[in-house]
Amino acid sequence: MKKRISSFGYALKGLRLFFRTQPNARIHCVILLFVVILGAFLKLNVWEWMAICFAAGLVFVAELLNTAVELLVDLVSPDFNELAGKVKDVAAGAVLVAAIIAVVIGLLVFFPRIMCFLHV
């Protein structure tokens, strides 16, 4: 039981490190806050909130994994290494794909509601 409780502590420590050291994490938080405010204003339904939560979660998980990959690459290859750079680029590419998916989901959820709100 003690090990299980400790594992939550390590996870929270990792999240604190992530939000404290990664500017993109803070940018994603600001964007998410805007999305939540817009969603509340437009009165999203449960399914739409689920899509938004999935999209936001996907981006944060991708950013967390990218950060972990970057830290590990820096540990095992502190000097410049072309292959290490490629590993980091691929991990960053995963974040980009997640962000594009999140934007598409956001457009699918918000665009029709904004058009209805504007009576277009």
C-alpha positions as a Markdown table, in Angstrom:
| # | Residue | x | y | z |
|---|---|---|---|---|
| 1 | Met | 0.0 | 0.0 | 0.0 |
| 2 | Lys | 2.9 | 2.4 | 0.8 |
| 3 | Lys | 4.4 | 1.9 | -2.7 |
| 4 | Arg | 1.0 | 2.7 | -4.3 |
| 5 | Ile | 0.7 | 5.9 | -2.3 |
| 6 | Ser | 4.4 | 6.8 | -3.1 |
| 7 | Ser | 3.7 | 6.3 | -6.8 |
| 8 | Phe | 1.1 | 9.1 | -6.7 |
| 9 | Gly | 3.6 | 11.3 | -5.0 |
| 10 | Tyr | 6.1 | 10.7 | -7.8 |
| 11 | Ala | 3.5 | 11.4 | -10.5 |
| 12 | Leu | 2.5 | 14.7 | -8.8 |
| 13 | Lys | 6.2 | 15.6 | -8.6 |
| 14 | Gly | 6.5 | 14.9 | -12.3 |
| 15 | Leu | 3.4 | 17.1 | -13.1 |
| 16 | Arg | 4.8 | 19.9 | -10.9 |
| 17 | Leu | 8.1 | 19.7 | -12.8 |
| 18 | Phe | 6.3 | 19.7 | -16.1 |
| 19 | Phe | 4.2 | 22.7 | -15.4 |
| 20 | Arg | 7.0 | 24.6 | -13.8 |
| 21 | Thr | 9.6 | 24.1 | -16.6 |
| 22 | Gln | 7.7 | 23.7 | -19.8 |
| 23 | Pro | 6.4 | 26.9 | -21.4 |
| 24 | Asn | 4.2 | 25.0 | -23.8 |
| 25 | Ala | 2.3 | 23.4 | -20.8 |
| 26 | Arg | 1.4 | 26.9 | -19.6 |
| 27 | Ile | 0.3 | 27.9 | -23.1 |
| 28 | His | -1.9 | 24.8 | -23.3 |
| 29 | Cys | -3.4 | 25.7 | -20.0 |
| 30 | Val | -4.3 | 29.2 | -21.2 |
| 31 | Ile | -5.9 | 27.8 | -24.3 |
| 32 | Leu | -7.8 | 25.2 | -22.3 |
| 33 | Leu | -9.1 | 27.9 | -20.0 |
| 34 | Phe | -10.4 | 29.8 | -23.1 |
| 35 | Val | -12.0 | 26.6 | -24.5 |
| 36 | Val | -13.7 | 25.9 | -21.1 |
| 37 | Ile | -15.1 | 29.4 | -20.9 |
| 38 | Leu | -16.3 | 29.3 | -24.5 |
| 39 | Gly | -17.8 | 25.9 | -23.9 |
| 40 | Ala | -19.7 | 27.1 | -20.8 |
| 41 | Phe | -20.9 | 30.1 | -22.7 |
| 42 | Leu | -22.1 | 28.0 | -25.6 |
| 43 | Lys | -23.6 | 25.4 | -23.2 |
| 44 | Leu | -21.9 | 22.3 | -24.7 |
| 45 | Asn | -23.6 | 19.0 | -24.1 |
| 46 | Val | -22.0 | 16.0 | -22.4 |
| 47 | Trp | -20.7 | 14.5 | -25.6 |
| 48 | Glu | -19.1 | 17.7 | -26.7 |
| 49 | Trp | -17.5 | 18.1 | -23.3 |
| 50 | Met | -16.2 | 14.5 | -23.6 |
| 51 | Ala | -14.7 | 15.4 | -27.0 |
| 52 | Ile | -13.0 | 18.5 | -25.6 |
| 53 | Cys | -11.7 | 16.6 | -22.6 |
| 54 | Phe | -10.3 | 13.9 | -24.8 |
| 55 | Ala | -8.6 | 16.4 | -27.1 |
| 56 | Ala | -7.1 | 18.4 | -24.2 |
| 57 | Gly | -6.0 | 15.2 | -22.5 |
| 58 | Leu | -4.4 | 13.9 | -25.7 |
| 59 | Val | -2.3 | 17.1 | -26.0 |
| 60 | Phe | -1.2 | 17.1 | -22.4 |
| 61 | Val | -0.2 | 13.4 | -22.5 |
| 62 | Ala | 1.7 | 14.0 | -25.7 |
| 63 | Glu | 3.5 | 17.0 | -24.1 |
| 64 | Leu | 4.3 | 15.0 | -21.0 |
| 65 | Leu | 5.7 | 12.1 | -23.0 |
| 66 | Asn | 7.7 | 14.6 | -25.2 |
| 67 | Thr | 9.2 | 16.2 | -22.1 |
| 68 | Ala | 10.1 | 12.7 | -20.7 |
| 69 | Val | 11.8 | 11.8 | -24.0 |
| 70 | Glu | 13.7 | 15.1 | -24.1 |
| 71 | Leu | 14.9 | 14.6 | -20.6 |
| 72 | Leu | 16.0 | 11.0 | -21.2 |
| 73 | Val | 17.8 | 12.0 | -24.5 |
| 74 | Asp | 19.6 | 14.8 | -22.7 |
| 75 | Leu | 20.6 | 12.3 | -20.0 |
| 76 | Val | 22.0 | 9.6 | -22.3 |
| 77 | Ser | 23.4 | 12.0 | -24.9 |
| 78 | Pro | 24.4 | 15.3 | -23.3 |
| 79 | Asp | 26.7 | 16.3 | -26.2 |
| 80 | Phe | 25.3 | 17.0 | -29.7 |
| 81 | Asn | 24.2 | 13.8 | -31.5 |
| 82 | Glu | 22.3 | 13.8 | -34.8 |
| 83 | Leu | 20.3 | 10.7 | -33.8 |
| 84 | Ala | 19.4 | 12.2 | -30.5 |
| 85 | Gly | 18.1 | 15.3 | -32.3 |
| 86 | Lys | 16.0 | 13.1 | -34.6 |
| 87 | Val | 14.5 | 11.4 | -31.5 |
| 88 | Lys | 13.5 | 14.7 | -30.1 |
| 89 | Asp | 12.1 | 15.9 | -33.4 |
| 90 | Val | 9.9 | 12.8 | -33.7 |
| 91 | Ala | 8.6 | 13.3 | -30.1 |
| 92 | Ala | 7.9 | 16.9 | -30.9 |
| 93 | Gly | 6.1 | 15.7 | -34.1 |
| 94 | Ala | 3.8 | 13.6 | -31.9 |
| 95 | Val | 2.8 | 16.7 | -29.9 |
| 96 | Leu | 2.1 | 18.5 | -33.2 |
| 97 | Val | -0.1 | 15.6 | -34.4 |
| 98 | Ala | -2.0 | 15.7 | -31.1 |
| 99 | Ala | -2.4 | 19.4 | -31.3 |
| 100 | Ile | -3.8 | 19.2 | -34.9 |
| 101 | Ile | -6.3 | 16.5 | -33.7 |
| 102 | Ala | -7.3 | 18.8 | -30.8 |
| 103 | Val | -7.9 | 21.7 | -33.2 |
| 104 | Val | -10.0 | 19.6 | -35.6 |
| 105 | Ile | -12.1 | 18.3 | -32.6 |
| 106 | Gly | -12.4 | 21.9 | -31.4 |
| 107 | Leu | -13.6 | 23.0 | -34.8 |
| 108 | Leu | -16.1 | 20.2 | -35.1 |
| 109 | Val | -17.5 | 21.0 | -31.7 |
| 110 | Phe | -17.4 | 24.8 | -31.7 |
| 111 | Phe | -17.9 | 25.9 | -35.4 |
| 112 | Pro | -21.6 | 24.8 | -35.7 |
| 113 | Arg | -22.5 | 26.2 | -32.3 |
| 114 | Ile | -20.8 | 29.5 | -33.1 |
| 115 | Met | -22.6 | 29.7 | -36.5 |
| 116 | Cys | -25.9 | 29.0 | -34.7 |
| 117 | Phe | -25.1 | 31.7 | -32.1 |
| 118 | Leu | -24.4 | 34.2 | -34.8 |
| 119 | His | -27.5 | 33.1 | -36.8 |
| 120 | Val | -25.4 | 32.5 | -39.9 |
